[in-house]
Amino acid sequence: MTKLSVNINKIATLRNARGGDMPNVVQAAIDIQEFGGQGITVHPRPDERHITYQDVYDLKPIITTEFNIEGNPIKKFIDLVLKVKPDQVTLVPDSIDAITSNAGWDTVKNQGFLQEVVSEFRRNNIRTSIFMGTDLKLIEAAAKTGADRIELYTEAYAVGYENGDKQSIKPYVEAASLAKKLGLGLNAGHDLSLDNIQFFSQEIIGLDEVSIGHALISESLYYGLQNVVNMYLQKLK
């Protein structure tokens, strides 16, 4: 079964909009795990506009499933990951002013840099995943970095599916097949939702994990967090 890792950035965004500590991100993570979530994902950005670096330290002791930290591997981020030692780090090429992740790595152009970063994390027994698109040449290059996994950037699929184009899954099927042949684990995330997750997970063979935040938290406003977590788990079976 594909694992569900819940990105709790939007919970932190709501807290930060008012100040104080409501909703509490640590309690949210505890609850999500109790509801059946199989991982917690956070994406601390340099401006700390949602998840803060202190949040990451606070969350570490209560994670009983898997802890996934996403981010651009600038020095501050690398230092954080090496101190916290999560189960997984996902490398994302965010610009500092990005509203949300909007592109994957060019693993050819950045191969030397990625090899250095991946090697550092692997020396510390941290599983490393590279956020990227479906270009097959770039997936071949990703395998040469030494990364354990790739995370497929799924916005194009989500947009196509919403518009009734189920053929938008095809590049992801091909990318997943190649990744598995190259010995890479396979994650996916971005704009996955209750509407499109079941078709995606059924079509992508060997999908290890999905990371879902914005849609899951938004859907929880209507259905409740516990219900939504369990709805995703059912669709991922």
C-alpha positions in Angstrom: 0.0 0.0 0.0 1.2 3.5 -0.8 2.0 5.5 2.3 0.2 8.7 3.1 2.4 11.5 4.5 0.5 14.6 5.5 2.1 18.0 4.9 1.1 20.2 7.8 2.4 23.5 6.4 -1.1 24.9 6.0 -1.9 24.3 9.7 1.2 26.5 10.5 0.0 29.1 8.0 -3.3 29.4 9.8 -1.6 29.6 13.2 0.8 32.3 11.9 -2.1 34.4 10.5 -3.3 35.2 14.0 -0.2 34.7 16.1 -0.1 32.6 19.2 -0.3 28.8 19.0 -3.7 27.9 17.6 -3.9 25.6 15.9 -1.0 23.8 17.4 1.1 22.0 14.8 2.6 19.5 17.2 -0.9 18.4 18.4 -2.0 18.3 14.8 0.8 15.9 13.9 0.0 13.7 16.9 -3.6 13.6 15.9 -2.9 12.8 12.2 -0.7 9.9 13.2 -3.4 8.6 15.6 -6.0 8.9 12.7 -3.8 6.6 10.6 -1.5 9.0 8.7 1.8 7.2 7.9 4.0 10.2 7.9 4.4 13.9 8.6 5.9 16.2 6.1 7.0 19.8 6.7 8.6 22.3 4.3 10.4 25.1 6.3 11.3 28.0 4.1 13.9 30.7 4.8 11.3 33.3 5.7 9.5 30.8 8.0 6.1 32.0 6.8 4.5 28.8 7.8 6.5 26.0 9.3 9.3 27.5 11.4 12.7 25.9 12.1 11.6 25.7 15.8 8.5 23.7 14.7 10.8 21.1 13.1 12.7 20.6 16.3 9.5 20.5 18.3 8.0 17.9 16.0 10.9 15.5 16.0 10.2 13.9 19.4 6.6 13.1 18.7 6.9 11.5 15.3 6.1 7.8 15.6 5.7 7.2 11.8 8.0 8.8 9.4 9.3 12.4 9.4 9.9 14.0 6.0 11.5 17.4 5.7 11.3 19.2 2.3 13.3 22.2 1.2 15.9 23.8 -0.9 19.3 22.6 0.3 20.8 25.9 1.3 23.3 25.8 4.2 20.7 26.7 6.9 18.4 23.9 5.6 21.2 21.3 5.5 22.3 22.1 9.0 18.7 21.7 10.2 18.3 18.3 8.6 21.6 17.1 9.9 20.6 18.1 13.5 17.1 16.7 13.3 18.0 13.5 11.3 14.5 12.9 9.8 13.6 9.6 8.1 13.6 11.3 4.8 14.7 14.6 3.2 13.1 15.8 0.0 15.3 18.2 -2.0 13.2 20.9 -3.7 14.6 23.7 -5.9 12.5 26.5 -4.5 13.4 30.1 -5.0 13.3 32.1 -1.8 10.1 34.0 -2.9 8.2 31.0 -4.3 4.6 30.8 -3.0 4.7 27.0 -3.4 6.9 24.5 -5.2 6.6 25.1 -8.9 9.3 23.1 -10.6 11.5 20.1 -10.2 15.3 19.8 -10.4 17.3 19.9 -13.6 19.4 16.9 -12.5 21.8 17.2 -15.4 22.7 20.8 -14.8 22.8 20.4 -11.0 24.2 16.8 -10.8 27.4 17.7 -9.1 25.7 19.8 -6.4 23.1 17.1 -5.8 25.6 14.4 -5.6 27.4 16.3 -2.8 24.2 17.0 -0.9 22.9 13.4 -1.3 26.2 12.0 -0.1 26.2 14.1 3.0 22.7 13.0 4.0 23.4 9.3 3.2 26.4 9.4 5.4 24.0 10.4 8.2 21.6 7.6 7.3 18.9 9.9 6.0 16.9 8.7 3.0 17.0 11.3 0.2 14.4 12.1 -2.4 14.7 14.5 -5.3 11.6 16.5 -6.4 11.3 16.5 -10.2 9.2 16.2 -13.3 8.7 13.4 -15.7 11.6 14.0 -18.2 13.2 10.6 -18.6 16.7 12.0 -19.2 16.5 13.9 -15.9 15.3 10.7 -14.1 18.3 8.9 -15.5 20.5 11.7 -14.2 18.7 11.6 -10.8 19.7 8.0 -10.4 23.4 9.0 -10.8 23.2 11.4 -7.9 22.9 8.5 -5.5 19.5 9.5 -4.3 17.3 6.8 -2.8 14.0 8.1 -4.3 12.5 10.7 -6.6 9.3 12.6 -5.9 7.2 13.2 -9.0 5.8 16.8 -9.3 2.2 16.1 -10.0 0.7 19.5 -10.9 0.4 18.7 -14.6 -1.4 15.5 -13.9 -3.8 17.2 -11.5 -4.6 20.0 -14.0 -5.2 17.5 -16.8 -7.3 15.2 -14.7 -9.5 18.1 -13.5 -10.0 19.0 -17.2 -11.1 15.5 -18.0 -7.8 14.5 -19.7 -6.9 11.1 -18.1 -4.0 10.8 -20.6 -2.2 13.3 -18.4 -1.2 10.2 -16.4 0.8 8.8 -19.2 4.1 10.7 -18.6 4.0 9.7 -14.9 3.5 6.0 -15.8 6.5 6.1 -18.0 8.6 8.0 -15.5 7.6 5.6 -12.7 8.5 2.6 -14.8 12.0 4.0 -15.6 12.6 5.0 -11.9 11.9 1.5 -10.7 14.2 0.0 -13.4 16.9 2.3 -12.2 16.4 1.2 -8.6 14.8 4.4 -7.4 12.0 4.6 -4.9 9.0 6.6 -5.9 7.1 9.3 -4.2 4.7 11.9 -5.6 3.1 15.2 -4.5 1.6 18.5 -5.4 -2.1 19.2 -6.1 -3.1 15.6 -5.4 -6.5 15.5 -3.8 -9.5 13.3 -2.9 -10.7 13.8 -6.5 -7.6 12.6 -8.3 -5.6 10.4 -5.9 -7.3 7.1 -6.5 -6.8 7.1 -10.3 -3.2 8.2 -9.9 -2.3 5.6 -7.3 -3.9 2.8 -9.3 -2.1 3.7 -12.5 1.4 4.2 -11.0 2.9 0.9 -10.2 5.3 0.8 -7.2 4.3 4.2 -5.7 5.9 4.2 -2.3 4.5 7.4 -0.8 2.4 10.5 -1.5 2.8 13.8 0.3 -0.4 15.8 0.5 -1.0 19.1 2.3 -3.0 21.9 0.8 -5.9 19.8 -0.6 -6.0 17.6 2.5 -6.2 20.5 5.0 -8.7 22.3 2.8 -10.9 19.3 2.5 -10.7 18.8 6.2 -12.6 22.2 6.7 -15.6 20.4 5.2 -15.3 16.8 6.3 -13.0 16.9 9.4 -9.4 16.0 9.7 -9.9 12.4 10.9 -12.5 11.7 8.2 -10.3 13.1 5.4 -7.2 11.2 6.5 -9.2 8.0 6.4 -10.7 8.9 3.1 -7.2 9.1 1.6 -6.2 5.9 3.1 -9.2 4.1 1.6 -8.5 5.6 -1.8 -4.8 4.5 -1.6 -5.7 0.8 -0.9 
